[in-house]
Amino acid sequence: MEPSDAAQPGPGRAIWALSPRLLLLPLLPVLLGRGLRAGAAASSSGAAAEDSSAMEELATEKEAEESHRQDSVSLLTFILLLTLTILTIWLFKHRRVRFLHETGLAMIYGLIVGVILRYGTPATSGHDKSLSCTQEDRAFSTLLVNVSGKFFEYTLKGEISPGKINNVEQNDMLRKVTFDPEVFFNILLPPIIFHAGYSLKKRHFFRNLGSILAYAFLGTAVSCFIIGNLMYGVVKLMKIVGQLSDKFYYTDCLFFGAIISATDPVTVLAIFNELHADVDLYALLFGESVLNDAVAIVLSSSIVAYQPAGLNTHTFDAAAFFKSVGIFLGIFSGSFTMGAVTGVVTALVTKFTKLHCFPLLETALFFLMSWSTFLLAEACGFTGVVAVLFCGITQAHYTYNNLSVESRSRSKQLFEVLHFLAENFIFSYMGLALFTFQKHVFSPVFIIGAFVAIFLGRAAHIYPLSFFLNLGRRHKIGWNFQHMMMFSGLRGAMAFALAIRDTASYARQMMFTTTLLIVFFTVWVIGGGTTPMLSWLNIRVGVDPDQDPPPNNDSFQVLQGDGLDSVGGSRTKQESAWIFRLWYSFDHNYLKPILTHSGPPLTTTLPAWCGLLARCLTSPQVYDNQEPLREDDSDFILTEGDLTLTYGDSTVTANGSSSSYTASTSLEGGRRTKSSSEEVLERDLGMGDQKVSSRGTPLVFPLQENA
């Protein structure tokens, strides 16, 4: 055979290759029968599996659709609550009803809806089977469960005590209206806190800055430790009488003292604003509440960070104490810096770009930069409340001057609406949570002790601090003001948000329930008694915000001996806080010209060798006088000789020493207000503008300013 022939597949090779198949031919009928039966069984099981999978997918889709419907119903519930609150507010304002504030109304409506949801809706889900994981010694935030080869993901919602294992909420609707606490911190709190800083009336705030800082920092710390120690005694009493069913440490009492020291006199301030109560009392209460919230949240974070060395982590340790103090200072200063820096960056962007040509983009950028301050601080381990508060103050002081007229109006209205809706949403949720929240721990002894403790804590920091502050104040804080401040220590959104943020332990659940009841009482009872208290304490109402109190006013006793000018013309210098006066000169000469379109040109304030930098940073509007200088604080901050008003051939200084007239300029919220002496000068001289010479720099103040 040729080699080529060997490569050919001959008959024998083909038969051999086919012989295995041929050997199976006799068994073909048997194998075929078995194969058909097996194929039929396999196809039957496959069809069943497909039907089961289809049924599971259908059930999953129905559950998703039902969940979506319940989400819509829960959100619709809150929207209807807000709508009903707004309509009732209009009715109350129309009828001039002041015994109940809008926040109290929102809480009442929330309570009604909570009762309906709790007792008027049936359970919609069955009790799930509990599985034991005895091999694990800790809880996992995310759990993957293998069910018949399919993996399902579960997330941790919290710990359930053994005594309440059968009381797990089975009503899906009640579960839906119970929000994640992070919703309050990341969505609802930022517009409330930012609006407080952005709408701050700087004139009266800085006039009382020293007193406000004392009440906010020292007062909150004193209140925290007094309430914490008193509540620790209450806890010891509960343990003796057998009403304490779980652990409650001293640090828990201090934490409760910190969160309940956050005052929120929104009801009182709203009535003050409506009745035009004394502006200095308003400034003291508003300034204290704004900074007090920031101090309370940082103080609570420092108490949580308190970790003594050793086995017992709840005993006093000096090293851990000073570490907590350092954490407090670090968090507060870091948050303050972050908020101020964000405001400065926004001011620079709005100054050196032409965003004012596109008001919509300008407003959107302003909104995003302001809100991102809160999230940035939280992401960096600081406190977003402090950051967004000082961001709002910085934005109002610098960025506001760079915005177009339309953006100014938009930004104010936008944050005012967000503040109104967020605040009323929180108070509505408070009423709802009394019946829908599943972890309430009601303890009558703890609740009564808490009311007594907050009363004593408020008194212990208002009256002693007022006494020491009056030693250095020219205008004393009278007893009627002190009593009103004592009475106005309401608790509100911040205390609630801090309490609901962590309800994992027995102690935190008791704190949350007690905080909720304290908020109810203070808003309804104290808020409703504000108007009678004003009348009983003889506090002035119907006061012009720019009118100064008379020297013989009961609220502020003016020290005599400096002559008439000290009470009249130079009074503004005496009133403004010395801390702010030290900073004002630097701000007026350098920061305002760098960050805004106002202020003296940097070429006149910086050294000659900085001429190039000064020309680059100074806005062209300053040279061209296209944008007037907005010094809304100059009428009460400037010292003697700092400001000279020139009307033709007449020259008047700010302290009134060289003329019988005293001129002042005030812009608050974009509105120009004039003192009586200023109106006299305008009428006599017929001047449309007033020319101002400040440190040799000619500036122009228009007598009319559009809102």
SULQUIHU-V902792 format. One record per residue. PSI is psi in radians with two decimals (* if undefined). Layout:
{{PSI} {PSI}}
This chain:
{{2.32} {2.67} {-0.58} {-0.58} {-0.56} {-0.45} {-0.26} {2.41} {1.82} {3.03} {-0.69} {-0.72} {-0.68} {-0.76} {-0.67} {-0.63} {-0.55} {-0.16} {-0.60} {-0.68} {-0.69} {-0.56} {-0.42} {-0.10} {-0.73} {-0.47} {0.00} {-0.79} {-0.71} {-0.83} {-0.65} {-0.72} {-0.83} {-0.70} {-0.68} {-0.73} {-0.71} {-0.71} {-0.70} {-0.73} {-0.73} {-0.75} {-0.60} {-0.79} {-0.63} {-0.72} {-0.67} {-0.71} {-0.70} {-0.70} {-0.72} {-0.74} {-0.70} {-0.69} {-0.69} {-0.74} {-0.69} {-0.73} {-0.69} {-0.72} {-0.70} {-0.70} {-0.72} {-0.71} {-0.71} {-0.69} {-0.73} {-0.70} {-0.74} {-0.62} {-0.75} {-0.71} {-0.71} {-0.76} {-0.66} {-0.61} {-0.80} {-0.63} {-0.72} {-0.63} {-0.81} {-0.70} {-0.80} {-0.66} {-0.77} {-0.77} {-0.68} {-0.64} {-0.77} {-0.73} {-0.73} {-0.74} {-0.65} {-0.65} {0.00} {0.79} {2.19} {0.06} {-0.22} {2.22} {2.92} {-0.62} {-0.64} {-0.67} {-0.78} {-0.68} {-0.69} {-0.80} {-0.65} {-0.70} {-0.76} {-0.81} {-0.65} {-0.71} {-0.73} {-0.78} {-0.62} {-0.80} {-0.09} {-0.10} {2.34} {2.85} {2.42} {0.05} {2.55} {2.87} {2.16} {2.64} {2.36} {2.35} {2.48} {2.32} {1.23} {-0.30} {-0.26} {2.47} {0.11} {2.84} {2.56} {2.49} {-0.56} {2.35} {2.28} {2.15} {2.26} {1.95} {1.79} {0.79} {-0.05} {2.38} {2.32} {2.47} {2.32} {2.51} {2.66} {2.25} {-0.37} {2.99} {2.50} {2.20} {2.61} {-0.56} {-0.28} {0.32} {-0.47} {0.00} {0.35} {2.37} {2.16} {0.06} {1.94} {-0.55} {-0.70} {-0.58} {-0.64} {-0.64} {0.02} {1.86} {2.73} {2.30} {-0.46} {-0.38} {-0.70} {-0.75} {-0.70} {-0.32} {-0.79} {-0.63} {-0.72} {-0.84} {-0.52} {-0.84} {-0.72} {-0.73} {-0.62} {-0.73} {-0.62} {-0.54} {0.24} {2.27} {1.72} {-0.56} {-0.96} {-0.46} {-0.87} {-0.39} {-0.59} {0.47} {-0.78} {-0.78} {-0.70} {-0.76} {-0.67} {-0.80} {-0.71} {-0.77} {-1.09} {-0.75} {-0.76} {-0.71} {-0.78} {-0.80} {-0.73} {-0.84} {-0.59} {-0.82} {-0.74} {-0.78} {-0.69} {-0.71} {-0.48} {-0.66} {-0.67} {-0.72} {-0.72} {-0.71} {-0.74} {-0.65} {-0.65} {-0.75} {0.00} {0.46} {0.13} {1.97} {-0.02} {-3.08} {2.47} {1.80} {2.97} {-0.66} {-0.53} {-0.67} {-0.72} {-0.68} {-0.73} {-0.69} {-0.62} {-0.81} {-0.56} {-0.16} {-0.13} {1.82} {2.65} {1.29} {0.89} {-0.65} {-0.82} {-0.77} {-0.63} {-0.70} {-0.70} {-0.79} {-0.66} {-0.67} {-0.09} {0.95} {3.03} {2.22} {-0.56} {-0.64} {-0.73} {-0.77} {-0.71} {-0.80} {-0.80} {-0.82} {-0.71} {-0.77} {-0.63} {-0.91} {-0.50} {-0.70} {-0.75} {-0.74} {-0.70} {-0.73} {-0.64} {-0.65} {-0.71} {-0.65} {-0.65} {-0.65} {-0.67} {-0.59} {-0.07} {1.96} {1.62} {2.68} {2.67} {-3.07} {-0.71} {1.88} {0.15} {0.32} {2.88} {2.33} {2.16} {-0.75} {-0.77} {-0.61} {-0.87} {-0.51} {-0.70} {-0.68} {-0.74} {-0.68} {-0.71} {-0.87} {-0.70} {-0.79} {-0.77} {-0.83} {-0.69} {-0.73} {-0.73} {-0.80} {-0.74} {-0.72} {-0.75} {-0.71} {-0.72} {-0.72} {-0.69} {-0.74} {-0.75} {-0.69} {-0.74} {-0.71} {-0.78} {-0.39} {-0.80} {0.16} {2.98} {0.70} {-0.40} {-0.28} {-0.28} {1.45} {-0.59} {-0.82} {-0.66} {-0.78} {-0.70} {-0.75} {-0.75} {-0.76} {-0.83} {-0.73} {-0.67} {-0.78} {-0.65} {-0.37} {-0.75} {-0.87} {-0.63} {-0.74} {-0.76} {-0.68} {-0.51} {0.07} {0.13} {-2.91} {2.07} {-0.52} {-0.82} {-0.77} {-0.83} {-0.48} {-0.90} {-0.40} {-0.74} {-0.72} {-0.74} {-0.72} {-0.70} {-0.58} {-0.57} {-1.08} {-0.64} {-0.61} {-0.40} {-0.25} {2.69} {2.86} {-0.70} {-0.70} {-0.60} {-0.83} {-0.74} {-0.81} {-0.72} {-0.81} {-0.65} {-0.90} {-0.46} {-0.73} {-0.77} {-0.71} {-0.79} {-0.85} {-0.76} {-0.74} {-0.78} {-0.53} {-0.77} {-0.76} {-0.59} {-0.72} {-0.56} {-0.84} {-0.68} {-0.69} {-0.38} {-0.48} {-0.38} {-0.37} {2.36} {0.00} {0.51} {2.45} {1.78} {2.11} {1.86} {-0.68} {-0.78} {-0.69} {-0.82} {-0.75} {-0.63} {-0.72} {-0.76} {-0.72} {-0.75} {-0.54} {-0.83} {-0.67} {-0.66} {-0.77} {-0.62} {-0.28} {-0.36} {-0.94} {-0.86} {-0.74} {-0.67} {-0.66} {-0.83} {-0.60} {-0.64} {-0.37} {-0.48} {-0.02} {2.40} {-0.57} {1.82} {2.61} {1.85} {2.95} {-0.60} {-0.63} {-0.74} {-0.74} {-0.68} {-0.68} {-0.66} {-0.74} {-0.50} {0.30} {1.05} {2.72} {2.58} {-2.28} {-0.72} {-0.80} {-0.71} {-0.79} {-0.69} {-0.62} {-0.65} {-0.18} {-0.52} {1.87} {0.60} {-0.66} {2.92} {-0.73} {-0.76} {-0.58} {-0.68} {-0.69} {-0.75} {-0.80} {-0.77} {-0.73} {-0.71} {-0.77} {-0.63} {-0.72} {-0.77} {-0.86} {-0.83} {-0.67} {-0.76} {-0.88} {-0.97} {-0.74} {-0.68} {-0.38} {0.20} {-0.85} {-0.82} {-0.60} {-0.66} {-0.74} {-0.71} {-0.61} {0.01} {0.79} {2.35} {2.41} {2.91} {0.61} {2.37} {2.23} {-0.43} {0.11} {2.28} {2.54} {2.60} {2.76} {-0.53} {0.36} {2.50} {-0.46} {-0.63} {1.94} {2.05} {2.24} {2.31} {2.94} {-0.24} {0.06} {3.02} {-0.66} {-0.53} {-0.50} {-0.43} {-1.56} {-0.80} {0.22} {-0.58} {-0.64} {-0.69} {-0.61} {-0.72} {2.44} {2.39} {-0.50} {-0.77} {-0.60} {-0.60} {-0.63} {-0.43} {-0.73} {-0.77} {-0.74} {-0.76} {-0.67} {-0.45} {-0.92} {-0.83} {-0.81} {-0.56} {-0.72} {-0.26} {-3.13} {0.24} {3.06} {2.94} {2.58} {2.45} {-0.36} {-0.35} {-0.24} {-0.54} {2.75} {2.80} {-0.60} {-0.14} {0.39} {-0.77} {-0.81} {-0.69} {-0.73} {-0.59} {-0.65} {-0.37} {2.31} {2.46} {-0.46} {-0.49} {-0.74} {-0.68} {-0.12} {0.57} {-0.45} {2.03} {2.70} {2.28} {1.64} {1.40} {-0.09} {0.00} {-0.43} {-0.22} {0.02} {-0.68} {2.52} {3.11} {2.35} {-0.09} {-0.56} {2.26} {2.21} {2.20} {2.07} {1.65} {-1.99} {-0.05} {2.41} {2.27} {2.27} {2.83} {-0.50} {0.02} {0.20} {-0.43} {0.09} {2.79} {-0.16} {2.57} {2.11} {2.45} {2.61} {2.27} {2.22} {1.99} {2.11} {0.51} {0.13} {2.34} {2.15} {2.59} {2.44} {2.91} {-0.69} {-0.56} {-0.68} {-0.64} {-0.79} {-0.72} {-0.69} {-0.71} {-0.69} {-0.32} {0.58} {2.42} {-0.52} {2.75} {2.28} {2.26} {2.34} {1.89} {1.96} {0.68} {0.03} {2.03} {2.26} {2.93} {2.23} {2.06} {2.53} {-0.22} {2.35} {2.23} {2.58} {*}}
